[in-house]
Amino acid sequence: MSLNSQVVDYLRKTVAEWPAEPETNVINGALRVISRWRQYRVQEAYVTRHGTVIWGGIFKGMDYVPVATEGALLPRLLGSYEAELHSHLLAFAAEGIDTVIDVGCAEGYYAVGLARLMPHVTIHAHDIDPKALIACRALAEKNGVADRVIVGGEFKPQDFEAFAGRRALVMVDCEGAEVDVLQPALSPALAGLSVIVETHDVYREGALATLVERFSPTHDIVRVDQQFLPFEPPPWFASMAHLDRLLALWEWRVSPTPWLVMRPKKP
């Protein structure tokens, strides 16, 4: 069954079960399915023209994957994905960090991208999904950085102790489990490490407030919210419908997921 047929079949069955006045969230669920279908069609057009090479952004030129293990692929291929963090990542790169600890690495967008961006840095990439680990290793090999991307499974709070005293950046994106991973009470080394964490109150109520409370004594904290940032797409986007251009940048978020950029306070 083709993708079009699958989507139509889903919609027919879904709409047939709707009451005369369906709830807004029910209609919204169907809209998300249609939007993801349309984004996938734009993604097909992109891959036909450019393959899996990232178009722009700080990871421009990275040869990526045809299927993401989690989340939207097209914004990653375009280079617009989480562009709000680009200036912060470039700042860390300029400061001469020597290690990145990527917890929740998925297929390696940041692990491999940062290895390419910072040629002298070692990346420790961790995920609890075995498929993600396989994909991350393959992506590192594909981009010639496998010697600096060390891939491993579950990362526990106490594991930060191995990086005490290092000029390290910690990146955490694990769908609510950031509250479990980032526990300064269990890992004193965190007091000296810089951290970028995506917070998921949508999955773990109070996650953002909890992390701010935990790290305020030791870190200067900047909250970064998702914005509609300017983006320079491939030239052929100019002939696309406006809605398609908007959907191309959609990252599939169901609600706001602010980031916290946290740097150790200076003595």
C-alpha positions, -999 to 999 in steps of 0.1 A, spaced: 0 0 0 14 34 -10 19 62 15 -10 81 0 -33 51 4 -22 46 40 -29 82 48 -63 82 31 -72 49 47 -63 63 82 -83 95 76 -114 77 64 -114 54 94 -107 83 118 -133 107 104 -159 79 103 -156 77 141 -160 114 147 -191 127 165 -210 156 149 -189 180 170 -155 165 174 -131 180 200 -104 203 187 -76 180 197 -92 152 176 -92 174 145 -57 186 153 -45 150 154 -58 144 118 -42 177 107 -8 166 121 -10 134 101 -18 153 69 10 178 76 35 150 81 24 134 49 29 167 30 63 173 46 74 139 35 65 147 -1 86 178 1 114 157 16 112 133 -13 117 162 -37 147 174 -16 164 139 -16 158 136 -53 178 168 -59 204 168 -31 205 132 -17 210 132 21 235 161 22 225 189 46 218 221 27 227 248 52 232 258 88 262 249 110 263 213 98 262 222 61 277 195 39 272 166 64 260 135 46 230 126 67 205 97 68 175 88 47 154 79 77 155 96 112 152 73 142 132 100 159 115 132 149 113 152 116 140 145 90 135 173 65 144 202 88 176 184 96 184 180 59 177 216 53 199 227 82 171 247 99 166 222 127 169 238 162 186 268 146 180 287 178 210 268 192 234 275 164 249 307 179 254 290 212 271 260 197 294 282 176 303 300 208 312 268 226 332 257 196 352 290 197 359 285 234 380 254 228 360 227 245 376 192 242 347 169 248 310 167 240 287 143 259 255 138 239 228 120 259 199 110 236 220 111 205 194 93 182 210 88 148 238 113 155 227 147 142 246 165 169 272 138 177 285 137 141 277 173 133 297 186 162 326 162 154 327 178 120 324 213 133 350 208 160 378 187 146 398 184 178 368 173 200 359 138 211 322 131 212 306 106 236 272 97 221 247 78 242 212 65 236 190 37 250 177 27 216 199 0 200 187 11 165 199 46 172 233 34 183 237 14 151 226 45 130 249 68 149 280 46 143 271 43 106 267 81 103 300 87 120 317 62 96 299 78 66 313 113 75 348 102 84 347 109 122 342 75 137 376 77 154 362 106 175 326 96 181 324 70 209 289 55 209 274 39 240 241 29 256 225 42 288 242 72 304 236 74 342 240 105 364 272 92 380 288 88 346 295 125 345 322 120 372 345 106 345 346 141 329 354 161 360 377 190 352 373 187 315 363 215 292 332 196 283 298 204 268 269 182 278 239 180 254 208 163 267 176 155 247 158 125 261 120 132 261 116 140 298 143 118 312 165 149 314 153 151 350 167 117 357 200 122 339 209 157 352 212 153 389 239 174 404 233 158 438 245 125 423 273 140 402 293 169 416 312 171 383 282 187 367 290 219 386 320 224 363 304 213 330 285 234 305 250 220 296 225 224 268 193 206 277 159 204 259 132 204 285 100 184 280 72 195 303 50 179 277 63 145 289 75 153 324 55 180 341 78 206 358 110 194 341 120 230 332 115 244 366 132 214 383 163 218 362 165 256 367 162 250 405 189 224 404 215 243 384 209 279 395 234 277 424 262 267 401 254 279 366 244 310 347 212 299 328 198 312 295 164 300 284 161 296 246 126 293 231 118 282 196 115 311 171 104 315 135 139 323 123 149 335 88 162 306 67 177 305 32 162 275 14 174 258 -18 165 281 -48 139 256 -61 118 263 -30 108 296 -46 83 278 -69 67 259 -40 34 268 -23 38 289 8 22 262 30 48 236 17 76 260 26 62 264 61 57 227 66 93 220 54 106 236 85 81 220 109 99 200 136 68 180 147 67 195 182 34 191 200 41 219 225 69 243 234 101 225 245 125 253 256 162 247 259 184 258 288 219 268 280 239 266 312 274 277 319 293 272 352 295 304 371 328 321 372 345 323 407 
